[in-house]
């Protein structure tokens, strides 16, 4: 079985039936034909590149953006877990009115760094998500 791809209004139209493509989209000749296996291998996604060609898969910038979002989200979760796991030490010390030792000072410095990094990550995620809304 074949998948027929054509350009229409700056988008890729696809169908597995040329008659349906003509009736539904008014396209009688596809710009590209691929096998169902090829189409499914790219998660049924295609785009038009800068040269005006139909390319299977997502644009590289979309893949890179998705990876950055995933990496930032994972880093934020890891740092937040670190803060959550050290909360008990800070709370216990405060409840006991303990004076900070060298170790506690290092703990507070590390927790402060984690909070600052989480803030920076959230700002970047907000910018990336804002770009999604503008697109």
C-alpha angles and dihedrals in degrees: 000000000000134000115216118211126194138169118245126166092344093307135100115249118196137188139159093220122061092201091054091046090055094046097042102034103018091239116134099172123044121222091217138012124203136171121261088246092056090047094049091045089065093045091255093292130133135163140190113251128213091271090057094251125136108245124189117238132020124312113269092244091057091051091047092048092050090050092050091050091050093046093049092046091050092048091049091051092049093050092046090052089052090053092046092050093052096044092090092058093052094045093047092050092049092049091052093044090234123176113241116258124204089268092052091050089054090048091052091047090051092047090050090051090050092051091048092049092047089053091051091048092050091050090052092046089051090052092048092047090047089055088054091054092049093049 
